[in-house]
Amino acid sequence: MRGLKGKRTIVTGGGSGIGREVCKRFAEEGSEVAVFDINAAGAAETVKIIKDAGGKATAYAVDITDRAAVDAAVAEVEKVGPVDVLVNNAGWDVPRLFLESDATLWKKVIDINLYGPLNMHHAVLPGMVRNGGGRVVNISSDAGRVGSSGEAVYSACKGGIIAFTKTVARELARKGIQLNAVAPGPTDTPLFAEFSKGEGGEKIAEGLKRSIPMRRLAQPTDYPGIICFLASDDAGFITGQVISVSGGLTMHG
């Protein structure tokens, strides 16, 4: 894809699953990748994979719910050069019917899935404004578009990310900054495996698989193409959009 070579890209949650595959693809396209993950070992493993393949990457152990930690990590990246691309991918949830959940769970889900991306945007966007432009791709979820049983608070966060993406895309369009969102459907990741083990999770997981017209869960490798496209010069006139990658589970006009 055009325009990714030499770009400095931050990917949160890059230590496993979708995030790792996204990091690998940006590196293949010639980007310098900053791998942010609370799991330092996972981030380091992603960096090793990239470097072994001849790419450029650096690992940063970052808890995105900790604003001070986010600011410090972003400052370290910016010492090398400006951030051109931000991919907010990190996320977390466990299946729980809303009336069986509690405020402790709500807080963790909201901190990771909503406040985490807000922290990242607030730390990275000023630099993009100073540098005359940039790209942000936010990983939302189809749960944020149509709801998902057992994921009420997670769905609220992901719906919030969609609304936030559209709003900031309007605010910063004249600054040369484009924001778009990708909404994954059910995906075969460590998080989904953990989700499936939870109370009622196995039943929900099987129901999701049956409801996908393409009759399979997504794989982490199904996402890097669209994410890199939205960060590339080929998407130079696209902003404020939401694209589902769900095997037809949801089909929005």
C-alpha positions in Angstrom: 0.0 0.0 0.0 1.2 3.5 -0.7 2.5 5.8 1.9 3.3 3.5 4.8 7.0 3.1 4.2 9.0 5.0 6.9 5.9 5.9 8.9 6.1 5.7 12.7 3.1 3.7 13.9 1.9 2.9 17.4 -0.2 -0.2 17.9 -1.8 -0.8 21.3 -2.4 -4.4 22.4 0.3 -5.4 19.9 1.6 -8.3 22.0 -0.9 -10.9 20.7 -3.9 -11.6 18.6 -5.1 -9.0 16.1 -2.6 -6.5 17.4 0.4 -8.7 16.7 -0.8 -9.4 13.1 -1.4 -5.6 12.6 2.2 -4.9 13.9 3.6 -7.5 11.5 1.8 -6.1 8.5 2.8 -2.5 9.2 6.4 -3.6 9.4 6.1 -5.5 6.1 4.8 -2.3 4.6 8.0 -0.5 5.8 6.7 1.2 8.9 8.6 1.6 12.1 6.3 0.0 14.7 6.0 0.9 18.4 4.4 -2.1 20.1 2.4 -1.0 23.1 1.1 -3.8 25.5 0.7 -4.3 29.2 2.3 -7.7 28.6 5.9 -6.8 28.2 6.9 -10.4 27.2 4.2 -10.4 24.5 5.3 -7.1 23.1 8.9 -8.3 23.1 7.9 -11.4 21.2 6.1 -9.4 18.6 9.2 -7.2 18.1 11.4 -10.3 17.7 9.1 -11.7 15.0 9.3 -8.4 13.2 13.0 -8.0 13.5 13.7 -11.6 12.5 11.7 -10.8 9.3 13.8 -7.7 8.6 11.4 -5.1 9.9 11.8 -2.3 12.5 10.0 -2.4 15.8 10.3 -1.4 19.5 8.4 -2.8 22.5 6.9 -0.6 25.2 5.3 -2.1 28.3 2.3 0.3 28.7 -0.9 0.1 30.7 -3.2 2.3 28.6 -5.5 2.9 31.6 -2.6 4.8 33.3 -2.4 8.2 31.7 1.1 9.0 33.1 2.4 5.8 31.7 0.8 6.5 28.3 2.3 10.0 28.2 5.8 8.7 29.1 5.7 6.0 26.4 4.4 8.3 23.7 7.2 10.8 24.7 9.8 8.0 24.2 8.4 7.2 20.8 8.4 10.9 19.8 12.1 11.2 20.8 12.8 9.1 17.7 10.4 11.1 15.5 6.8 12.1 15.0 4.0 9.6 15.3 2.3 9.2 11.9 -0.2 6.4 12.7 -2.1 5.3 15.8 -4.0 2.0 16.0 -6.0 1.7 19.2 -6.5 -2.1 19.3 -6.1 -3.1 23.0 -9.3 -4.3 24.6 -10.7 -6.7 27.2 -14.0 -8.2 28.3 -15.6 -11.2 30.1 -19.2 -12.5 29.4 -21.6 -11.4 32.0 -25.3 -10.6 31.8 -25.7 -7.0 32.9 -27.9 -7.7 35.9 -25.3 -10.2 37.1 -22.4 -7.8 36.7 -21.2 -5.2 39.2 -19.4 -1.9 39.4 -16.0 -3.4 39.8 -16.3 -5.2 36.4 -17.8 -2.1 34.8 -14.9 0.0 35.8 -12.3 -2.4 34.5 -14.1 -2.7 31.1 -14.6 1.0 30.8 -11.0 1.8 31.8 -9.5 -0.5 29.2 -12.0 -0.1 26.3 -12.9 3.6 26.6 -10.5 5.5 28.8 -7.5 3.7 27.4 -8.2 4.9 23.8 -9.1 8.4 25.1 -5.7 8.5 26.9 -3.9 7.4 23.7 -5.7 10.0 21.5 -5.0 12.8 24.0 -1.3 11.9 24.2 -0.8 11.4 20.4 -3.1 13.8 18.6 -1.3 17.1 19.7 1.9 15.8 18.0 -0.1 15.0 14.8 -1.5 18.5 14.8 2.0 20.0 15.1 3.2 17.8 12.3 0.4 18.7 10.0 -1.4 15.4 9.9 -1.8 11.7 10.8 -4.0 8.7 10.8 -5.9 7.0 13.6 -7.6 3.6 13.2 -9.7 2.6 16.2 -10.7 -1.0 16.7 -14.3 -0.9 17.8 -16.6 -3.9 17.6 -19.8 -5.0 16.0 -21.0 -5.2 19.6 -20.9 -1.4 19.6 -23.1 -1.3 16.5 -25.8 -3.9 17.2 -25.3 -5.0 20.8 -24.1 -8.4 22.1 -25.7 -10.5 24.8 -23.4 -10.7 27.8 -21.4 -7.7 26.8 -23.6 -4.7 27.7 -20.8 -2.5 29.2 -18.3 -3.5 26.6 -20.8 -2.7 23.8 -21.4 0.7 25.4 -17.7 1.4 25.3 -17.3 0.2 21.7 -20.3 2.3 20.6 -18.7 5.2 22.4 -15.5 4.7 20.4 -17.5 4.8 17.2 -19.2 8.1 18.2 -15.9 9.5 19.4 -14.1 8.6 16.2 -16.7 10.4 14.1 -16.7 13.4 16.3 -12.9 13.9 16.4 -12.7 13.1 12.7 -14.9 16.2 12.2 -12.9 18.3 14.6 -9.5 17.5 13.1 -10.2 17.1 9.4 -8.8 20.5 8.5 -5.7 19.6 10.5 -4.9 16.8 8.1 -5.8 14.1 10.6 -8.1 11.2 9.6 -9.8 8.9 12.0 -11.7 5.7 11.1 -12.9 2.7 12.9 -12.9 -1.0 12.2 -15.5 -3.2 13.8 -14.5 -6.8 14.2 -16.9 -9.6 14.6 -16.2 -12.7 16.7 -12.5 -13.5 16.3 -10.4 -16.5 17.2 -8.0 -14.8 19.7 -6.7 -15.5 23.2 -9.4 -13.0 24.4 -12.2 -14.9 22.7 -10.9 -18.2 24.2 -10.9 -16.6 27.6 -14.4 -15.2 26.9 -15.7 -18.6 25.9 -14.6 -20.1 29.3 -16.6 -17.6 31.3 -20.0 -18.3 32.9 -22.3 -18.8 30.0 -19.5 -17.9 27.6 -19.4 -21.3 25.8 -23.1 -21.1 24.9 -22.7 -17.5 23.6 -19.6 -18.4 21.6 -21.3 -21.3 19.8 -24.3 -19.1 19.0 -22.0 -16.5 17.5 -20.3 -19.1 15.3 -23.6 -20.4 14.0 -24.8 -16.9 13.2 -21.9 -15.9 10.9 -22.9 -16.4 7.2 -19.4 -17.4 6.3 -19.6 -20.1 9.0 -16.3 -19.4 10.7 -14.8 -17.1 13.3 -12.5 -14.4 12.0 -8.8 -15.0 12.3 -6.4 -12.2 13.4 -5.0 -12.2 9.9 -8.4 -11.0 8.5 -7.8 -7.4 9.9 -4.4 -6.0 9.0 -5.3 -5.4 5.4 -8.2 -3.0 6.1 -6.3 -1.3 9.0 -3.2 -0.7 6.9 -5.4 0.5 4.0 -7.1 3.1 6.2 -3.6 4.3 7.4 -2.3 4.5 3.8 -2.3 7.1 1.1 -4.9 5.0 -0.7 -7.4 6.1 1.9 -6.6 9.8 1.6 -10.2 10.9 1.3 -11.8 8.6 3.9 -12.5 9.8 7.4 -15.2 9.2 10.1 -16.1 5.8 8.7 -16.9 2.5 10.4 -16.1 -0.8 8.6 -17.3 -4.1 9.9 -15.1 -7.2 9.3 -17.4 -9.9 10.5 -18.0 -12.5 7.8 -21.4 -11.0 7.1 -22.6 -11.2 10.7 -23.7 -7.6 10.4 -24.4 -5.8 7.1 -24.8 -2.0 7.4 -25.9 0.1 4.5 
